[in-house]
């Protein structure tokens, strides 16, 4: 399996994926588990991965994201 690949999406397909990411983010947030530092670390990692996917779908480069902060 390749590490990276290119995918061409039309605007409607892109929006479907962005909407799906919102559901995934909600699922991560609403997961009922006893809090531990490790759980929090894993949740933060998932949020970071989801942010990265959303940025890619929106065409935001890492440099642009850091410039906005």
Jmol script that loads the backbone (N, CA, C; Angstrom):
load data "model"
ATOM      1  N   UNK A   1       0.832  -1.182   0.000  1.00  0.00           N
ATOM      2  CA  UNK A   1       0.000   0.000   0.000  1.00  0.00           C
ATOM      3  C   UNK A   1       0.880   1.251   0.000  1.00  0.00           C
ATOM      4  N   UNK A   2       0.493   2.223  -0.798  1.00  0.00           N
ATOM      5  CA  UNK A   2       1.244   3.475  -0.855  1.00  0.00           C
ATOM      6  C   UNK A   2       0.919   4.334   0.354  1.00  0.00           C
ATOM      7  N   UNK A   3       1.909   5.125   0.768  1.00  0.00           N
ATOM      8  CA  UNK A   3       1.699   6.019   1.908  1.00  0.00           C
ATOM      9  C   UNK A   3       0.819   7.214   1.539  1.00  0.00           C
ATOM     10  N   UNK A   4       0.981   7.720   0.335  1.00  0.00           N
ATOM     11  CA  UNK A   4       0.224   8.888  -0.114  1.00  0.00           C
ATOM     12  C   UNK A   4      -0.424   8.588  -1.451  1.00  0.00           C
ATOM     13  N   UNK A   5      -1.545   9.225  -1.702  1.00  0.00           N
ATOM     14  CA  UNK A   5      -2.178   9.123  -3.001  1.00  0.00           C
ATOM     15  C   UNK A   5      -2.961  10.397  -3.267  1.00  0.00           C
ATOM     16  N   UNK A   6      -3.268  10.619  -4.524  1.00  0.00           N
ATOM     17  CA  UNK A   6      -4.013  11.802  -4.928  1.00  0.00           C
ATOM     18  C   UNK A   6      -5.438  11.391  -5.258  1.00  0.00           C
ATOM     19  N   UNK A   7      -6.370  12.199  -4.836  1.00  0.00           N
ATOM     20  CA  UNK A   7      -7.779  11.924  -5.059  1.00  0.00           C
ATOM     21  C   UNK A   7      -8.430  13.206  -5.552  1.00  0.00           C
ATOM     22  N   UNK A   8      -9.088  13.123  -6.687  1.00  0.00           N
ATOM     23  CA  UNK A   8      -9.779  14.300  -7.210  1.00  0.00           C
ATOM     24  C   UNK A   8     -11.246  14.213  -6.821  1.00  0.00           C
ATOM     25  N   UNK A   9     -11.746  15.283  -6.235  1.00  0.00           N
ATOM     26  CA  UNK A   9     -13.126  15.328  -5.771  1.00  0.00           C
ATOM     27  C   UNK A   9     -13.839  16.533  -6.361  1.00  0.00           C
ATOM     28  N   UNK A  10     -15.114  16.350  -6.651  1.00  0.00           N
ATOM     29  CA  UNK A  10     -15.885  17.527  -7.034  1.00  0.00           C
ATOM     30  C   UNK A  10     -16.358  18.194  -5.739  1.00  0.00           C
ATOM     31  N   UNK A  11     -16.862  19.419  -5.814  1.00  0.00           N
ATOM     32  CA  UNK A  11     -17.245  20.131  -4.586  1.00  0.00           C
ATOM     33  C   UNK A  11     -18.257  19.372  -3.720  1.00  0.00           C
ATOM     34  N   UNK A  12     -19.193  18.686  -4.353  1.00  0.00           N
ATOM     35  CA  UNK A  12     -20.197  17.944  -3.579  1.00  0.00           C
ATOM     36  C   UNK A  12     -19.560  16.779  -2.817  1.00  0.00           C
ATOM     37  N   UNK A  13     -18.648  16.057  -3.461  1.00  0.00           N
ATOM     38  CA  UNK A  13     -17.949  14.951  -2.799  1.00  0.00           C
ATOM     39  C   UNK A  13     -17.105  15.468  -1.637  1.00  0.00           C
ATOM     40  N   UNK A  14     -16.430  16.573  -1.865  1.00  0.00           N
ATOM     41  CA  UNK A  14     -15.609  17.186  -0.812  1.00  0.00           C
ATOM     42  C   UNK A  14     -16.466  17.554   0.392  1.00  0.00           C
ATOM     43  N   UNK A  15     -17.630  18.144   0.137  1.00  0.00           N
ATOM     44  CA  UNK A  15     -18.519  18.542   1.231  1.00  0.00           C
ATOM     45  C   UNK A  15     -19.040  17.324   1.992  1.00  0.00           C
ATOM     46  N   UNK A  16     -19.325  16.233   1.289  1.00  0.00           N
ATOM     47  CA  UNK A  16     -19.763  15.001   1.954  1.00  0.00           C
ATOM     48  C   UNK A  16     -18.683  14.513   2.907  1.00  0.00           C
ATOM     49  N   UNK A  17     -17.437  14.539   2.470  1.00  0.00           N
ATOM     50  CA  UNK A  17     -16.343  14.111   3.347  1.00  0.00           C
ATOM     51  C   UNK A  17     -16.176  15.049   4.541  1.00  0.00           C
ATOM     52  N   UNK A  18     -16.290  16.344   4.319  1.00  0.00           N
ATOM     53  CA  UNK A  18     -16.187  17.298   5.430  1.00  0.00           C
ATOM     54  C   UNK A  18     -17.314  17.086   6.447  1.00  0.00           C
ATOM     55  N   UNK A  19     -18.528  16.842   5.943  1.00  0.00           N
ATOM     56  CA  UNK A  19     -19.648  16.559   6.848  1.00  0.00           C
ATOM     57  C   UNK A  19     -19.388  15.278   7.636  1.00  0.00           C
ATOM     58  N   UNK A  20     -18.857  14.270   6.970  1.00  0.00           N
ATOM     59  CA  UNK A  20     -18.533  13.018   7.641  1.00  0.00           C
ATOM     60  C   UNK A  20     -17.487  13.204   8.724  1.00  0.00           C
ATOM     61  N   UNK A  21     -16.504  14.060   8.474  1.00  0.00           N
ATOM     62  CA  UNK A  21     -15.482  14.327   9.487  1.00  0.00           C
ATOM     63  C   UNK A  21     -16.091  14.978  10.727  1.00  0.00           C
ATOM     64  N   UNK A  22     -17.116  15.795  10.538  1.00  0.00           N
ATOM     65  CA  UNK A  22     -17.789  16.397  11.698  1.00  0.00           C
ATOM     66  C   UNK A  22     -18.451  15.321  12.556  1.00  0.00           C
ATOM     67  N   UNK A  23     -19.043  14.322  11.900  1.00  0.00           N
ATOM     68  CA  UNK A  23     -19.649  13.214  12.649  1.00  0.00           C
ATOM     69  C   UNK A  23     -18.588  12.409  13.388  1.00  0.00           C
ATOM     70  N   UNK A  24     -17.464  12.182  12.726  1.00  0.00           N
ATOM     71  CA  UNK A  24     -16.381  11.438  13.378  1.00  0.00           C
ATOM     72  C   UNK A  24     -15.876  12.219  14.587  1.00  0.00           C
ATOM     73  N   UNK A  25     -15.692  13.522  14.434  1.00  0.00           N
ATOM     74  CA  UNK A  25     -15.233  14.362  15.550  1.00  0.00           C
ATOM     75  C   UNK A  25     -16.235  14.291  16.712  1.00  0.00           C
ATOM     76  N   UNK A  26     -17.517  14.356  16.395  1.00  0.00           N
ATOM     77  CA  UNK A  26     -18.537  14.242  17.443  1.00  0.00           C
ATOM     78  C   UNK A  26     -18.479  12.882  18.121  1.00  0.00           C
ATOM     79  N   UNK A  27     -18.246  11.851  17.352  1.00  0.00           N
ATOM     80  CA  UNK A  27     -18.138  10.502  17.906  1.00  0.00           C
ATOM     81  C   UNK A  27     -16.980  10.408  18.887  1.00  0.00           C
ATOM     82  N   UNK A  28     -15.855  11.011  18.532  1.00  0.00           N
ATOM     83  CA  UNK A  28     -14.690  11.017  19.423  1.00  0.00           C
ATOM     84  C   UNK A  28     -15.032  11.791  20.697  1.00  0.00           C
ATOM     85  N   UNK A  29     -15.684  12.927  20.549  1.00  0.00           N
ATOM     86  CA  UNK A  29     -16.009  13.768  21.703  1.00  0.00           C
ATOM     87  C   UNK A  29     -17.021  13.105  22.635  1.00  0.00           C
ATOM     88  N   UNK A  30     -17.963  12.375  22.061  1.00  0.00           N
ATOM     89  CA  UNK A  30     -19.054  11.814  22.858  1.00  0.00           C
ATOM     90  C   UNK A  30     -18.803  10.389  23.335  1.00  0.00           C
ATOM     91  N   UNK A  31     -17.657   9.833  22.983  1.00  0.00           N
ATOM     92  CA  UNK A  31     -17.346   8.474  23.418  1.00  0.00           C
ATOM     93  C   UNK A  31     -17.292   8.435  24.950  1.00  0.00           C
ATOM     94  N   UNK A  32     -18.024   7.515  25.511  1.00  0.00           N
ATOM     95  CA  UNK A  32     -18.107   7.429  26.972  1.00  0.00           C
ATOM     96  C   UNK A  32     -17.066   6.440  27.475  1.00  0.00           C
ATOM     97  N   UNK A  33     -16.015   6.994  28.043  1.00  0.00           N
ATOM     98  CA  UNK A  33     -14.955   6.191  28.644  1.00  0.00           C
ATOM     99  C   UNK A  33     -14.444   6.926  29.872  1.00  0.00           C
ATOM    100  N   UNK A  34     -13.971   6.156  30.821  1.00  0.00           N
ATOM    101  CA  UNK A  34     -13.388   6.768  32.010  1.00  0.00           C
ATOM    102  C   UNK A  34     -12.126   7.519  31.613  1.00  0.00           C
ATOM    103  N   UNK A  35     -11.997   8.744  32.107  1.00  0.00           N
ATOM    104  CA  UNK A  35     -10.868   9.594  31.749  1.00  0.00           C
ATOM    105  C   UNK A  35      -9.577   9.070  32.357  1.00  0.00           C
ATOM    106  N   UNK A  36      -8.546   9.045  31.522  1.00  0.00           N
ATOM    107  CA  UNK A  36      -7.174   8.802  31.964  1.00  0.00           C
ATOM    108  C   UNK A  36      -6.293   9.705  31.120  1.00  0.00           C
ATOM    109  N   UNK A  37      -5.083   9.988  31.557  1.00  0.00           N
ATOM    110  CA  UNK A  37      -4.182  10.794  30.723  1.00  0.00           C
ATOM    111  C   UNK A  37      -3.954  10.147  29.350  1.00  0.00           C
ATOM    112  N   UNK A  38      -3.901   8.824  29.302  1.00  0.00           N
ATOM    113  CA  UNK A  38      -3.692   8.136  28.024  1.00  0.00           C
ATOM    114  C   UNK A  38      -4.897   8.310  27.100  1.00  0.00           C
ATOM    115  N   UNK A  39      -6.092   8.223  27.659  1.00  0.00           N
ATOM    116  CA  UNK A  39      -7.308   8.440  26.864  1.00  0.00           C
ATOM    117  C   UNK A  39      -7.303   9.859  26.305  1.00  0.00           C
ATOM    118  N   UNK A  40      -6.967  10.825  27.135  1.00  0.00           N
ATOM    119  CA  UNK A  40      -6.912  12.223  26.693  1.00  0.00           C
ATOM    120  C   UNK A  40      -5.873  12.407  25.584  1.00  0.00           C
ATOM    121  N   UNK A  41      -4.737  11.759  25.727  1.00  0.00           N
ATOM    122  CA  UNK A  41      -3.681  11.837  24.717  1.00  0.00           C
ATOM    123  C   UNK A  41      -4.169  11.242  23.393  1.00  0.00           C
ATOM    124  N   UNK A  42      -4.838  10.099  23.455  1.00  0.00           N
ATOM    125  CA  UNK A  42      -5.364   9.464  22.244  1.00  0.00           C
ATOM    126  C   UNK A  42      -6.443  10.321  21.595  1.00  0.00           C
ATOM    127  N   UNK A  43      -7.289  10.931  22.412  1.00  0.00           N
ATOM    128  CA  UNK A  43      -8.350  11.800  21.889  1.00  0.00           C
ATOM    129  C   UNK A  43      -7.730  13.032  21.208  1.00  0.00           C
ATOM    130  N   UNK A  44      -6.724  13.620  21.828  1.00  0.00           N
ATOM    131  CA  UNK A  44      -6.034  14.764  21.220  1.00  0.00           C
ATOM    132  C   UNK A  44      -5.387  14.374  19.900  1.00  0.00           C
ATOM    133  N   UNK A  45      -4.818  13.173  19.844  1.00  0.00           N
ATOM    134  CA  UNK A  45      -4.200  12.684  18.615  1.00  0.00           C
ATOM    135  C   UNK A  45      -5.246  12.537  17.511  1.00  0.00           C
ATOM    136  N   UNK A  46      -6.417  11.996  17.864  1.00  0.00           N
ATOM    137  CA  UNK A  46      -7.494  11.852  16.884  1.00  0.00           C
ATOM    138  C   UNK A  46      -7.958  13.216  16.382  1.00  0.00           C
ATOM    139  N   UNK A  47      -8.107  14.179  17.302  1.00  0.00           N
ATOM    140  CA  UNK A  47      -8.498  15.529  16.889  1.00  0.00           C
ATOM    141  C   UNK A  47      -7.464  16.127  15.940  1.00  0.00           C
ATOM    142  N   UNK A  48      -6.208  15.898  16.214  1.00  0.00           N
ATOM    143  CA  UNK A  48      -5.141  16.412  15.359  1.00  0.00           C
ATOM    144  C   UNK A  48      -5.213  15.785  13.967  1.00  0.00           C
ATOM    145  N   UNK A  49      -5.428  14.482  13.910  1.00  0.00           N
ATOM    146  CA  UNK A  49      -5.561  13.798  12.621  1.00  0.00           C
ATOM    147  C   UNK A  49      -6.779  14.314  11.855  1.00  0.00           C
ATOM    148  N   UNK A  50      -7.884  14.494  12.545  1.00  0.00           N
ATOM    149  CA  UNK A  50      -9.096  15.016  11.909  1.00  0.00           C
ATOM    150  C   UNK A  50      -8.885  16.439  11.409  1.00  0.00           C
ATOM    151  N   UNK A  51      -8.201  17.269  12.196  1.00  0.00           N
ATOM    152  CA  UNK A  51      -7.880  18.636  11.757  1.00  0.00           C
ATOM    153  C   UNK A  51      -7.050  18.611  10.481  1.00  0.00           C
ATOM    154  N   UNK A  52      -6.062  17.712  10.434  1.00  0.00           N
ATOM    155  CA  UNK A  52      -5.212  17.598   9.256  1.00  0.00           C
ATOM    156  C   UNK A  52      -5.992  17.187   8.021  1.00  0.00           C
ATOM    157  N   UNK A  53      -6.902  16.232   8.187  1.00  0.00           N
ATOM    158  CA  UNK A  53      -7.737  15.809   7.059  1.00  0.00           C
ATOM    159  C   UNK A  53      -8.638  16.941   6.583  1.00  0.00           C
ATOM    160  N   UNK A  54      -9.225  17.650   7.527  1.00  0.00           N
ATOM    161  CA  UNK A  54     -10.093  18.768   7.165  1.00  0.00           C
ATOM    162  C   UNK A  54      -9.300  19.853   6.435  1.00  0.00           C
ATOM    163  N   UNK A  55      -8.110  20.147   6.912  1.00  0.00           N
ATOM    164  CA  UNK A  55      -7.260  21.140   6.247  1.00  0.00           C
ATOM    165  C   UNK A  55      -6.935  20.712   4.823  1.00  0.00           C
ATOM    166  N   UNK A  56      -6.617  19.440   4.634  1.00  0.00           N
ATOM    167  CA  UNK A  56      -6.308  18.952   3.286  1.00  0.00           C
ATOM    168  C   UNK A  56      -7.514  19.087   2.370  1.00  0.00           C
ATOM    169  N   UNK A  57      -8.691  18.744   2.880  1.00  0.00           N
ATOM    170  CA  UNK A  57      -9.895  18.861   2.062  1.00  0.00           C
ATOM    171  C   UNK A  57     -10.227  20.315   1.747  1.00  0.00           C
ATOM    172  N   UNK A  58      -9.852  21.221   2.635  1.00  0.00           N
ATOM    173  CA  UNK A  58     -10.094  22.648   2.407  1.00  0.00           C
ATOM    174  C   UNK A  58      -8.954  23.317   1.654  1.00  0.00           C
ATOM    175  N   UNK A  59      -7.903  22.563   1.342  1.00  0.00           N
ATOM    176  CA  UNK A  59      -6.784  23.112   0.593  1.00  0.00           C
ATOM    177  C   UNK A  59      -5.878  24.008   1.404  1.00  0.00           C
ATOM    178  N   UNK A  60      -5.841  23.806   2.717  1.00  0.00           N
ATOM    179  CA  UNK A  60      -4.992  24.615   3.593  1.00  0.00           C
ATOM    180  C   UNK A  60      -3.679  23.884   3.812  1.00  0.00           C
ATOM    181  N   UNK A  61      -2.583  24.544   3.505  1.00  0.00           N
ATOM    182  CA  UNK A  61      -1.271  23.936   3.722  1.00  0.00           C
ATOM    183  C   UNK A  61      -0.858  24.144   5.174  1.00  0.00           C
ATOM    184  N   UNK A  62       0.046  23.304   5.692  1.00  0.00           N
ATOM    185  CA  UNK A  62       0.516  23.494   7.071  1.00  0.00           C
ATOM    186  C   UNK A  62       1.087  24.891   7.311  1.00  0.00           C
ATOM    187  N   UNK A  63       1.788  25.450   6.327  1.00  0.00           N
ATOM    188  CA  UNK A  63       2.366  26.787   6.473  1.00  0.00           C
ATOM    189  C   UNK A  63       1.266  27.837   6.614  1.00  0.00           C
ATOM    190  N   UNK A  64       0.199  27.698   5.829  1.00  0.00           N
ATOM    191  CA  UNK A  64      -0.912  28.647   5.911  1.00  0.00           C
ATOM    192  C   UNK A  64      -1.610  28.557   7.264  1.00  0.00           C
ATOM    193  N   UNK A  65      -1.756  27.344   7.773  1.00  0.00           N
ATOM    194  CA  UNK A  65      -2.429  27.164   9.058  1.00  0.00           C
ATOM    195  C   UNK A  65      -1.636  27.825  10.179  1.00  0.00           C
ATOM    196  N   UNK A  66      -0.319  27.653  10.185  1.00  0.00           N
ATOM    197  CA  UNK A  66       0.511  28.261  11.221  1.00  0.00           C
ATOM    198  C   UNK A  66       0.520  29.779  11.099  1.00  0.00           C
ATOM    199  N   UNK A  67       0.393  30.290   9.880  1.00  0.00           N
ATOM    200  CA  UNK A  67       0.385  31.737   9.677  1.00  0.00           C
ATOM    201  C   UNK A  67      -0.880  32.363  10.261  1.00  0.00           C
ATOM    202  N   UNK A  68      -1.988  31.598  10.300  1.00  0.00           N
ATOM    203  CA  UNK A  68      -3.250  32.108  10.827  1.00  0.00           C
ATOM    204  C   UNK A  68      -3.263  32.159  12.342  1.00  0.00           C
ATOM    205  N   UNK A  69      -2.467  31.330  12.985  1.00  0.00           N
ATOM    206  CA  UNK A  69      -2.496  31.235  14.453  1.00  0.00           C
ATOM    207  C   UNK A  69      -1.916  32.442  15.101  1.00  0.00           C
TER     208      UNK A  69
END
end "model"
wireframe off; spacefill off
backbone 0.3
color backbone group
